[in-house]
Amino acid sequence: MSSLLLSIFPIVFLVCCNAMPNFPCCPGSQQVVAVMSKYIDTFSSAADESTVCSTAKSTVDGIKNELSYRVGCPSGGEAQIVNEIDRQLKNIAKMEINYEDECPYNLGFARAMFDLAAAAAGHAGNGTEWQYMKVQFEQESQAIKAIGQEKNFEVTDVHFGVPSKGVSAHQNVPSPSHVIANPGQHSFGWPTERKKNRCHRTSIFEDQPIRRK
């Protein structure tokens, strides 16, 4: 079971590499949080429609680009995340991705990634810094929802399974600032007895949605 995705935030949750995506293994969703942390304070309903759509496109292009070049697992965990979000956006909203639908698609994709990052940050631990980061991701998700309502875009919800808490491992998760200074060190902060079994399994794309405020 190899770890998934990109690097920067070695936090502790699961996106292990299987045919079906799982909620983050140690350096797994660290990657999601790392990527999405760059897009905090990106979206605002005060922007005009052209700016909103341009921002959404550049954001999604940037996210997908990072997910494509980061070192991941042989079974393609990064692609699984993109493919699953696309599957839900297309099937639930009956979207065909064309020029007309590009803006709501990009908004839906970005919102899905912020929701995933919020769940990952909340899963890392109960520390103030991690909880603040979780709130920041949630605020971006809500900003995108507000944009959809104001601009009359169909921003489809993407549903993810709720991660289960890790046992003793999460007692030792370093702060975001420390993690940023030590990118990719997925074993950092894990108790010795846990290092051989880092992946607590929880399906990331289960039926129940992440609760949104």
Secondary structure as GFF3:
##gff-version 3
##sequence-region A 1 213
A	DSSP	alpha_helix	27	37	.	.	.	ID=ss1
A	DSSP	alpha_helix	49	69	.	.	.	ID=ss2
A	DSSP	alpha_helix	77	93	.	.	.	ID=ss3
A	DSSP	alpha_helix	102	124	.	.	.	ID=ss4
A	DSSP	alpha_helix	128	151	.	.	.	ID=ss5
A	DSSP	three_ten_helix	168	172	.	.	.	ID=ss6
A	DSSP	alpha_helix	176	181	.	.	.	ID=ss7
A	DSSP	three_ten_helix	192	194	.	.	.	ID=ss8
###
